[in-house]
C-alpha cells in the first residue's frame, strides 16, 4: 500500500526536523534547573576513567546537574554533551567557539577535568580562557608523559629518565601535536597551577606526578573504597588456575603475558590461564589449550566468571605504574590471592600482606615461572 514507506521514514529521520526544538527544550531544562551545573570533561575511551565519572555523577545527582563533555568520535573538532548519569545526548553538537556561550547561558558553576587526551593541543589554554573554576582529576600520566603511561617501546616502566631521553622517546613514537616535551609540560604546569583542586586516586600517582610538578598540591581521593573479602585458600589440586582481568594492551602487560605463557609451556608446569576480558591483539601461544579468553564482560558478572573458570589467583601482568585499577578492586572484592608488580597503586593497595605474590616491575618470564612453581607448592 505504501511502497515508499521505509525510504520516507529514513529521510524523515535523517532530516531530524525536530532537532532544533529538542535543543531549545534541553536549554530551558538546564536554565530552569535549581541545581548547580557541573561539566565533566572526558573523552570516548571508556575504561576506568569513564567508570569513575559515571559513579561520581550518580553519587552527586541530587546535589548538582552534571553534563559530560567529549569530542565527537568521528569529528574531533566538534564537541558533544550528555545529561548524566543517563548519558542522554543534548540535541546538537558544538564547535569549540560555541561552547563558551552555551556554558554561560546555562550558568555553569564548575568544570571537572578528567581528560585532555584526544582534545587539541591548545585545549588547556581554552579552559583557562573560559573563566570558569575547574578541578582536575588525574587518571593517567598524560600531563607529563605524551605516551600516557610512563612506558617505553616495550610497554615497561621507563623509570622516568631525563628530559632529553623523554624527547627522544617522543621523536621515535610521535604523538599528534606534541613536538616538544618540555613545552608540553610547561603548558600543563600552568594549567595545573590554576586549578582549584587537583585530585589523585593514589599516593603513588602523586609521587610520579610530583617528580615533574614539584610545587603542586595533589590531594588524595581514591576512586572507591573496597570492602575486601577474606582471602580464599587454594584448591588441593596439583594444577593451578590463573585469571587475568580486563582489556590487556601492551602497556597492561600483553607481551609479558604472552612470553610467560610460552615459558610455562616449555617448563611443562600444570598451569591454565583464563583471560576474563580480551587482548588488544591476537596472542601467539604455542599451545592454545593453556589459555581461555572470555571476551568483554559486565562488571556484575566478574564473580560468576571467576567461579565458572575455577580461578584460584589473579595475575596483573603490567610492568608500569597504574594510578588506581578498577580490575584490582574486583580481585579484592572476590578475596583471591594476587600476583602483582611492585610499582604503582598495586603495591600501595596491597602492602606486605601474606597470601599474595609480588614481582619486580622489570621481571622476566622466568621470574613468573618461579612464582607459579611456588604457588603450586603452597597448594599442597
ZAFIZA-780667 format. One line per 8 residues: number of its first residue (from 1); their letters; for each residue x, y, z of C-alpha. Coordinates in Angstrom, 1 decimal. Example, Ala and Ser with C-alpha at 12.3 -4.5 7.8 and 13.67 -1.06 7.14 Angstrom:
<nodes>
1 = AS = 12.3:-4.5:7.8  13.7:-1.1:7.1 $
</nodes>
This chain:
<nodes>
1 = XXXXXXXX = 0.0:0.0:0.0  2.9:2.4:0.9  5.8:1.4:-1.4  8.0:4.3:-0.3  7.3:3.9:3.4  10.8:2.8:4.5  12.5:5.4:2.4  10.2:8.1:3.7 $
9 = XXXXXXXX = 10.8:7.1:7.3  14.6:7.0:6.6  14.5:10.5:5.1  12.5:11.9:8.0  15.0:10.5:10.5  17.9:12.0:8.5  16.3:15.4:8.3  15.6:15.3:12.1 $
17 = XXXXXXXX = 13.2:18.3:11.7  12.6:18.4:15.5  16.3:18.7:16.4  16.2:22.5:17.0  13.1:22.2:19.1  14.6:19.5:21.2  17.7:21.6:21.8  15.5:24.6:22.9 $
25 = XXXXXXXX = 13.9:22.2:25.4  17.3:20.9:26.6  18.4:24.5:27.0  15.3:25.5:29.0  15.6:22.5:31.3  19.2:23.5:32.1  18.4:27.2:32.6  15.5:26.3:34.9 $
33 = XXXXXXXX = 17.5:23.8:36.9  17.6:24.6:40.7  20.8:22.6:40.9  24.3:24.0:40.1  25.6:22.7:36.8  29.0:21.0:36.6  30.6:19.9:33.3  32.6:16.6:33.5 $
41 = XXXXXXXX = 35.3:16.8:30.7  36.3:13.4:29.4  36.7:11.5:26.1  35.4:8.5:24.2  37.9:5.9:25.5  35.7:4.5:28.3  37.6:2.4:30.8  38.2:3.2:34.4 $
49 = XXXXXXXX = 38.1:7.0:33.8  34.6:6.9:32.4  33.5:4.4:35.1  34.7:6.9:37.8  32.9:9.8:36.1  29.7:7.8:36.0  30.0:6.8:39.6  30.6:10.3:40.6 $
57 = XXXXXXXX = 27.6:11.6:38.6  25.3:9.1:40.3  26.6:9.9:43.7  26.1:13.7:43.1  22.8:13.7:41.2  20.7:15.1:44.0  23.2:17.9:44.6  24.0:19.1:41.1 $
65 = XXXXXXXX = 23.2:18.7:37.4  26.1:17.1:35.6  26.9:17.2:31.9  29.5:15.0:30.2  31.7:16.8:27.5  33.6:14.8:24.9  35.0:15.2:21.4  32.8:13.7:18.7 $
73 = XXXXXXXX = 34.3:10.2:17.9  34.2:10.8:14.2  34.8:14.6:14.0  37.1:15.6:16.9  36.7:19.3:16.0  33.2:19.1:17.3  32.0:18.6:20.9  29.2:16.6:22.3 $
81 = XXXXXXXX = 27.3:17.0:25.6  25.3:14.4:27.5  23.0:14.6:30.5  24.5:12.5:33.3  24.2:9.9:34.7  21.8:8.6:32.0  24.1:9.8:29.1  21.1:11.3:27.2 $
89 = XXXXXXXX = 22.6:13.5:24.4  21.9:17.2:24.2  20.3:17.7:20.8  23.2:19.4:19.0  26.9:19.4:18.5  29.1:22.3:19.3  32.2:23.9:17.8  34.8:25.0:20.3 $
97 = XXXXXXXX = 34.0:28.6:19.5  30.3:28.0:20.6  30.8:26.1:23.8  31.7:29.2:26.0  28.4:30.9:25.2  26.5:27.8:25.9  28.2:27.4:29.3  27.3:31.0:30.2 $
105 = XXXXXXXX = 23.7:30.5:29.1  23.2:27.6:31.5  25.1:29.3:34.3  27.8:26.6:34.6  29.2:26.7:38.1  32.2:24.4:37.8  34.3:22.2:35.5  35.8:18.8:36.4 $
113 = XXXXXXXX = 38.6:18.0:34.0  39.2:14.2:33.8  40.9:14.1:30.5  42.6:16.4:28.0  43.6:13.4:25.9  42.0:13.4:22.4  41.5:17.2:22.6  43.5:19.7:20.7 $
121 = XXXXXXXX = 47.0:20.7:22.0  45.6:24.2:23.0  42.7:22.8:24.9  44.1:23.5:28.4  44.5:27.2:27.4  40.9:27.1:26.1  39.7:26.0:29.5  41.7:28.7:31.2 $
129 = XXXXXXXX = 40.1:31.3:29.0  36.6:30.2:29.8  36.9:31.9:33.2  35.0:29.1:35.0  36.6:27.5:38.0  37.8:24.0:37.5  39.2:21.0:39.3  41.4:18.3:37.8 $
137 = XXXXXXXX = 41.2:14.5:38.4  44.4:12.7:37.4  43.7:9.3:35.8  46.9:8.8:34.0  50.3:10.5:33.3  49.5:12.4:30.1  50.2:15.7:31.7  53.9:14.8:31.9 $
145 = XXXXXXXX = 54.2:11.8:29.5  53.0:12.1:25.9  52.8:8.2:25.9  50.3:8.5:28.7  51.6:5.5:30.8  55.3:6.2:31.6  56.2:3.2:29.5  58.9:2.6:26.9 $
153 = XXXXXXXX = 58.5:1.0:23.5  58.2:-2.5:25.1  55.4:-1.4:27.4  57.6:-1.4:30.5  58.0:1.4:33.1  60.5:3.9:31.6  61.9:4.8:35.0  61.2:8.5:34.2 $
161 = XXXXXXXX = 64.5:9.5:32.6  65.8:13.0:32.0  64.0:15.4:29.6  66.4:14.6:26.7  65.5:10.9:26.8  61.8:11.7:27.1  62.1:13.9:24.0  64.0:11.1:22.2 $
169 = XXXXXXXX = 61.1:8.7:23.1  58.6:11.1:21.7  60.6:11.6:18.5  60.6:7.8:18.0  56.9:7.4:18.9  55.3:10.6:17.7  52.2:11.9:19.4  50.0:14.2:17.4 $
177 = XXXXXXXX = 50.7:17.9:18.0  53.2:17.2:20.9  56.5:18.1:19.3  58.4:19.4:22.3  58.1:17.6:25.7  59.5:20.4:27.7  56.9:22.9:26.2  54.1:20.3:26.8 $
185 = XXXXXXXX = 55.0:20.0:30.5  55.4:23.8:30.9  52.0:24.4:29.4  50.4:21.7:31.6  52.2:23.1:34.7  50.4:26.4:34.1  47.1:24.6:33.8  47.6:22.5:36.9 $
193 = XXXXXXXX = 48.6:25.6:38.9  45.4:27.4:38.1  43.1:24.6:39.1  41.0:24.9:42.3  41.9:21.4:43.3  43.9:18.5:41.8  42.9:15.0:43.0  44.8:11.8:42.6 $
201 = XXXXXXXX = 43.5:8.3:43.2  46.6:7.0:44.9  49.7:8.2:46.7  51.9:6.6:44.0  50.2:8.8:41.4  51.1:11.9:43.4  54.7:10.6:43.7  55.2:10.1:40.0 $
209 = XXXXXXXX = 53.4:13.4:39.1  55.4:15.3:41.7  58.7:14.3:40.1  57.8:16.9:37.4  55.3:19.2:39.0  57.1:19.7:42.3  55.0:22.7:43.6  51.6:21.2:43.0 $
217 = XXXXXXXX = 49.4:20.1:46.0  48.0:16.8:44.9  45.1:15.7:47.1  44.4:12.0:47.7  40.9:10.9:46.6  40.7:7.1:45.9  38.2:6.2:43.1  36.4:3.9:45.5 $
225 = XXXXXXXX = 36.7:2.2:48.9  36.6:-1.6:48.5  35.2:-4.0:51.1  37.6:-6.8:50.9  36.7:-10.5:51.4  38.7:-12.8:53.4  41.5:-14.4:51.4  40.5:-17.7:49.8 $
233 = XXXXXXXX = 42.5:-20.8:50.2  43.9:-22.7:47.2  42.2:-25.8:46.0  44.0:-29.0:47.0  45.0:-30.0:43.4  48.2:-30.4:41.5  47.3:-27.9:38.8  46.8:-24.1:39.1 $
241 = XXXXXXXX = 44.2:-21.9:37.5  45.2:-18.3:37.0  42.9:-15.4:36.0  43.8:-12.2:34.2  41.2:-9.4:34.3  40.4:-6.6:31.8  41.4:-5.3:28.4  45.0:-6.2:28.1 $
249 = XXXXXXXX = 47.2:-4.0:25.9  51.0:-3.8:25.6  51.0:-1.2:28.4  48.9:-3.6:30.6  51.5:-6.4:30.0  50.2:-8.2:26.9  53.7:-9.1:25.6  54.8:-10.2:29.1 $
257 = XXXXXXXX = 51.6:-12.4:29.4  52.4:-14.0:26.0  56.1:-14.6:26.8  55.3:-16.0:30.2  52.6:-18.4:29.0  55.0:-19.8:26.4  57.7:-20.1:29.1  55.2:-22.0:31.2 $
265 = XXXXXXXX = 54.5:-24.4:28.3  58.3:-25.1:27.9  58.5:-25.7:31.7  55.6:-28.2:31.5  54.0:-26.7:34.6  50.3:-27.7:35.2  49.1:-24.1:34.9  46.0:-22.8:33.0 $
273 = XXXXXXXX = 45.3:-19.2:32.2  41.9:-17.6:31.8  41.7:-14.0:30.4  38.4:-12.6:31.7  38.4:-9.9:29.1  40.3:-9.6:25.8  43.7:-8.8:24.4  44.5:-5.8:22.1 $
281 = XXXXXXXX = 46.0:-8.2:19.5  46.0:-11.9:18.8  48.2:-13.8:21.1  50.8:-16.2:19.7  50.7:-19.2:22.0  52.5:-22.5:21.4  49.6:-24.4:23.0  46.2:-22.7:22.8 $
289 = XXXXXXXX = 44.7:-25.2:25.3  46.5:-23.5:28.1  44.6:-20.1:27.6  40.9:-19.3:27.6  39.7:-15.9:26.5  36.1:-14.9:27.5  35.8:-11.6:25.6  34.2:-8.4:27.0 $
297 = XXXXXXXX = 32.2:-8.8:30.3  29.9:-6.9:32.5  31.2:-5.9:35.9  28.3:-7.6:37.6  29.4:-10.9:36.1  33.0:-10.9:37.2  32.4:-13.0:40.4  30.4:-15.5:38.4 $
305 = XXXXXXXX = 33.1:-15.8:35.7  35.8:-16.3:38.3  33.9:-19.2:39.8  32.9:-20.6:36.4  36.6:-21.0:35.4  37.7:-22.1:38.8  40.2:-19.2:39.2  42.5:-19.6:42.2 $
313 = XXXXXXXX = 44.5:-16.4:41.8  44.6:-13.3:39.7  47.7:-12.1:37.9  48.2:-8.5:36.8  51.0:-8.7:34.2  51.5:-5.0:33.8  55.1:-3.7:34.4  54.2:0.0:34.7 $
321 = XXXXXXXX = 52.6:2.2:37.4  48.8:2.3:37.4  47.0:5.2:39.0  44.3:3.0:40.6  42.9:-0.1:38.7  39.2:-1.0:39.0  40.1:-4.5:37.9  42.3:-4.7:41.1 $
329 = XXXXXXXX = 39.1:-3.7:43.0  37.3:-6.7:41.5  40.0:-9.0:42.6  40.0:-7.6:46.2  36.2:-7.9:46.4  36.4:-11.6:45.5  39.1:-12.5:48.0  41.5:-14.2:45.6 $
337 = XXXXXXXX = 45.3:-14.3:46.0  47.0:-11.8:43.7  50.2:-11.7:41.7  51.1:-8.1:41.3  54.0:-5.8:40.3  55.9:-3.9:42.9  55.0:-0.5:41.5  52.2:2.0:41.4 $
345 = XXXXXXXX = 48.8:1.6:43.0  49.1:-2.3:43.1  51.9:-2.2:45.7  50.2:0.7:47.5  46.8:-1.0:47.8  48.3:-4.4:48.6  51.1:-3.7:51.2  53.1:-6.6:52.6 $
353 = XXXXXXXX = 50.2:-8.9:53.1  50.5:-12.7:53.4  48.9:-14.8:50.8  49.8:-12.5:47.8  52.7:-12.8:45.4  54.8:-9.9:44.0  57.3:-9.5:41.2  59.6:-6.6:40.3 $
361 = XXXXXXXX = 58.3:-4.3:37.6  61.3:-5.3:35.4  60.8:-9.1:36.0  61.4:-11.7:33.2  59.0:-14.5:32.3  61.3:-16.9:34.1  60.7:-15.0:37.3  57.0:-15.6:37.0 $
369 = XXXXXXXX = 57.6:-19.3:36.3  59.3:-19.4:39.7  56.3:-17.7:41.3  53.9:-20.2:39.8  56.1:-23.1:40.9  56.0:-21.7:44.5  52.2:-21.3:44.3  51.8:-25.0:43.3 $
377 = XXXX = 54.0:-25.9:46.3  51.8:-23.7:48.6  48.7:-25.6:47.4  49.9:-28.9:48.7 $
</nodes>
